[in-house]
Each structure stands twice: as C-alpha cells, then as structure tokens.
Amino acid sequence: MFTGIVEQIGEVVAVHEQGTNRHFRMRAAMAPELRVDQSVAHDGVCLTVTAVEDGTYTVTAVEETLRRTTLGTWAPGRPVNLERSLRVGDRLDGHLVQGHVDSVTPCVGLADRDGSHAFTFALPMEADGLVVHKGSVCINGVSLTVAARDATTFTVAIIPYTLRHTNFHALRTGEPVNVEYDVLGRYVQRLMAGRAGA
C-alpha cells in the first residue's frame, strides 16, 4: 500500500528482456537502503526489488504489467517517480494507493496558471463513475485532486513543488500516464453494480 507521495525521482539505466518478462535496472538515491523483496511504486506501479548493487536496484515486470501500464515503453534515461510502501504508523499525506494501475491514458492539455500548472487527461469510458470533482486520483504514482472534469476529460492542478519533485516537469501533451482511481470509489461502484443487478 502507498500514499501517492513521491519520495524521489529515479532513472531507468538498463532494460533487459527475459522471455515475456522485462527487467529494469534503476538508479536512485534510495537504492542502498533497499533490500530484495521490498515493494516500490514506479510511476504508480508496485514492483518487487529483485537485486541491489552499486547504487542501483532491479525490478521485474511481467507481460500483464507491461501490457496494462506504460512500462512497456520505458527505455534507459526515463525519469520515474518512486515511493516505498507505507509503514504502519506513517502519516497518510496523500490517499490510499494500491500500486495497481487501472488505466493508461494520454495527457491532452497543459496550462500554466500563474502559480500552478493544470494537466488535462482523456477520461477512459470505464472510469466515468470513478473520477469525481474534488476526489482523489493517482497519476504516475502522484496523489492528486481532480480540479475539473467533463464528459471526456479530467484536469488536475499541480503546485510548483510537486512539478519540480516529480516527473510531471517532463510530461508532454500526447504522452501516456498510469492512472489508479480511488480504491474506495472502486468498491462503492462494484457494490452499487451488484445491487442494481439484484
């Protein structure tokens, strides 16, 4: 479980394919503190550390993860938002995030709001009931609040600190992002669908 508060930006330094799996070697300041079997969110995707050496660590993505997230497009040099898993007793500064990506959707608009930055994303059809004005959403591992939405898009506003300390500063129009909708909203949606079916 995570909170969507990015600890630091790492960098992909090598990609190695093995069968349908893909291994990513990452460089990050947190690498010496990691141990094998720990969970780390990478742009919102929960991955297990499989090796740690020389200021880098390795994680592995299976075919399903590569297909359902942006990881299939990652190459050396890519900046990645990193967050270690939540510890019991930690403050929950963002919102509860599982590290299970629901959708990949493109950024369709950027705007400088003279003190903040607005990022607009296409709203996948299956997420219509999960994106709520003023509700929580996790984009590339960052806990954000939905500032606006319409029938086809939703917008988040990002303060300068978040822009500098996440890979949002490198995000461009047309680039896909990983999205995880609020887990509480998903459960409510399923419960309501079950009641409607009954």
C-alpha positions as CSV (number, residue, x, y, z in Angstrom):
1,M,0.0,0.0,0.0
2,F,1.2,3.5,-0.9
3,T,0.1,7.1,-0.3
4,G,0.9,8.7,-3.7
5,I,3.6,11.0,-2.1
6,V,6.7,10.6,-4.3
7,E,9.9,10.2,-2.4
8,Q,12.3,10.9,-5.2
9,I,12.8,10.6,-8.9
10,G,14.8,7.6,-10.1
11,E,16.1,6.8,-13.6
12,V,16.0,3.7,-15.8
13,V,19.6,2.8,-16.5
14,A,19.1,-0.5,-18.3
15,V,16.3,-2.7,-19.7
16,H,16.8,-6.5,-20.2
17,E,14.2,-8.8,-21.6
18,Q,13.9,-12.4,-20.5
19,G,11.1,-14.4,-22.1
20,T,7.9,-12.3,-21.7
21,N,9.4,-10.5,-18.6
22,R,11.3,-7.3,-18.6
23,H,13.9,-6.4,-16.0
24,F,14.5,-2.7,-15.2
25,R,17.8,-1.6,-13.5
26,M,17.1,1.7,-11.7
27,R,19.4,4.3,-10.3
28,A,18.1,6.2,-7.3
29,A,19.4,7.7,-4.1
30,M,17.3,5.2,-2.1
31,A,18.9,2.2,-3.7
32,P,21.4,1.5,-0.9
33,E,18.5,1.5,1.6
34,L,16.5,-1.1,-0.3
35,R,16.5,-4.9,0.2
36,V,15.4,-7.7,-2.0
37,D,11.6,-8.5,-1.7
38,Q,10.7,-4.9,-0.9
39,S,7.8,-3.2,-2.8
40,V,8.5,0.1,-4.5
41,A,5.9,2.1,-6.6
42,H,7.4,3.1,-10.0
43,D,5.2,5.7,-11.7
44,G,2.4,4.2,-9.6
45,V,3.2,0.5,-10.4
46,C,4.0,-1.7,-7.5
47,L,7.1,-3.7,-8.3
48,T,9.3,-6.0,-6.2
49,V,13.0,-5.4,-5.8
50,T,14.9,-8.4,-7.1
51,A,18.5,-7.2,-6.8
52,V,20.5,-4.3,-5.2
53,E,24.1,-3.4,-6.2
54,D,26.4,-0.4,-6.8
55,G,23.8,2.3,-6.2
56,T,21.2,0.6,-8.4
57,Y,18.5,-1.9,-8.0
58,T,16.5,-4.2,-10.3
59,V,12.7,-4.8,-10.6
60,T,10.9,-7.1,-12.9
61,A,7.6,-6.5,-14.8
62,V,5.6,-9.5,-16.2
63,E,3.8,-9.4,-19.5
64,E,0.5,-8.4,-17.9
65,T,2.1,-5.4,-16.2
66,L,3.8,-4.4,-19.4
67,R,0.6,-4.5,-21.3
68,R,-1.6,-2.6,-18.8
69,T,0.9,0.2,-17.9
70,T,3.4,2.5,-19.5
71,L,6.3,0.2,-18.5
72,G,6.3,-1.4,-22.0
73,T,7.6,1.8,-23.4
74,W,10.3,2.6,-20.8
75,A,13.9,3.0,-22.0
76,P,17.2,4.0,-20.4
77,G,17.2,7.6,-19.3
78,R,13.5,7.8,-18.4
79,P,12.8,9.6,-15.1
80,V,10.5,7.6,-12.8
81,N,8.5,8.6,-9.7
82,L,9.4,6.4,-6.8
83,E,7.7,5.7,-3.5
84,R,8.4,2.9,-0.9
85,S,5.5,1.1,0.7
86,L,3.6,2.6,3.6
87,R,4.6,1.6,7.1
88,V,2.1,1.1,9.9
89,G,2.1,4.3,11.8
90,D,3.1,6.5,8.9
91,R,1.1,9.7,8.2
92,L,-1.2,9.3,5.2
93,D,-0.4,12.6,3.5
94,G,-1.9,11.6,0.1
95,H,-4.6,8.9,-0.2
96,L,-4.6,5.1,-0.1
97,V,-2.9,3.8,-3.3
98,Q,-2.5,0.1,-4.1
99,G,0.0,0.4,-6.9
100,H,-2.4,-1.4,-9.3
101,V,-2.9,0.7,-12.4
102,D,-6.4,0.8,-13.7
103,S,-5.9,2.7,-17.0
104,V,-3.3,4.2,-19.3
105,T,-4.5,7.5,-20.7
106,P,-2.8,10.4,-22.6
107,C,-2.2,13.9,-21.4
108,V,-4.3,16.1,-23.7
109,G,-3.6,19.5,-22.4
110,L,-1.1,21.6,-20.4
111,A,-1.6,25.1,-19.0
112,D,0.4,27.5,-16.8
113,R,-2.0,29.0,-14.3
114,D,0.4,31.7,-13.0
115,G,1.4,29.8,-9.8
116,S,0.2,26.3,-10.6
117,H,0.1,24.0,-13.6
118,A,-3.0,22.3,-15.0
119,F,-2.7,18.9,-16.6
120,T,-5.7,17.6,-18.5
121,F,-6.1,13.9,-19.4
122,A,-8.5,11.9,-21.5
123,L,-11.2,10.2,-19.4
124,P,-11.4,6.5,-20.2
125,M,-15.0,5.3,-20.7
126,E,-14.8,2.7,-18.0
127,A,-13.7,5.4,-15.5
128,D,-16.7,7.7,-15.9
129,G,-18.1,6.9,-12.4
130,L,-14.6,6.8,-10.7
131,V,-13.4,10.3,-11.4
132,V,-15.2,12.8,-9.2
133,H,-14.7,16.5,-9.0
134,K,-12.6,17.2,-5.8
135,G,-12.0,13.4,-5.5
136,S,-8.6,11.7,-5.4
137,V,-6.7,10.2,-8.3
138,C,-3.2,8.8,-8.6
139,I,-1.3,9.7,-11.8
140,N,2.2,8.2,-12.4
141,G,2.3,7.5,-8.7
142,V,1.3,11.0,-7.6
143,S,-1.7,11.6,-5.3
144,L,-3.7,14.4,-6.9
145,T,-7.1,16.1,-6.6
146,V,-9.5,16.3,-9.6
147,A,-9.9,20.0,-10.2
148,A,-12.3,19.7,-13.1
149,R,-13.9,17.1,-15.3
150,D,-16.3,16.9,-18.2
151,A,-17.7,14.1,-20.3
152,T,-14.4,13.2,-21.9
153,T,-11.5,14.7,-19.8
154,F,-10.4,15.5,-16.3
155,T,-7.9,18.0,-15.0
156,V,-5.6,18.2,-12.0
157,A,-3.7,21.2,-10.7
158,I,-0.1,20.8,-9.6
159,I,1.8,23.2,-7.4
160,P,5.4,24.2,-8.3
161,Y,7.0,21.9,-5.6
162,T,5.2,18.9,-7.0
163,L,6.1,19.8,-10.5
164,R,9.8,20.0,-9.6
165,H,9.9,16.9,-7.4
166,T,8.1,14.5,-9.7
167,N,8.5,13.6,-13.4
168,F,5.5,15.8,-14.2
169,H,8.0,18.5,-15.2
170,A,8.9,16.3,-18.2
171,L,5.3,15.3,-19.2
172,R,4.3,16.4,-22.6
173,T,0.9,16.5,-24.5
174,G,0.2,13.1,-26.0
175,E,2.3,11.2,-23.5
176,P,0.5,8.3,-21.8
177,V,0.3,8.1,-18.0
178,N,-0.6,5.4,-15.5
179,V,-3.8,6.1,-13.6
180,E,-5.2,4.4,-10.5
181,Y,-8.6,5.5,-9.4
182,D,-9.6,5.9,-5.7
183,V,-9.8,2.4,-4.3
184,L,-12.8,3.4,-2.1
185,G,-14.6,4.6,-5.2
186,R,-14.0,1.3,-7.0
187,Y,-15.5,-0.7,-4.1
188,V,-18.5,1.6,-4.0
189,Q,-19.0,1.2,-7.8
190,R,-18.9,-2.6,-7.5
191,L,-21.3,-2.6,-4.6
192,M,-23.8,-0.4,-6.4
193,A,-23.4,-2.5,-9.6
194,G,-24.2,-5.6,-7.5
195,R,-27.3,-4.1,-6.0
196,A,-28.5,-2.9,-9.4
197,G,-28.1,-6.5,-10.8
198,A,-30.1,-7.9,-7.9
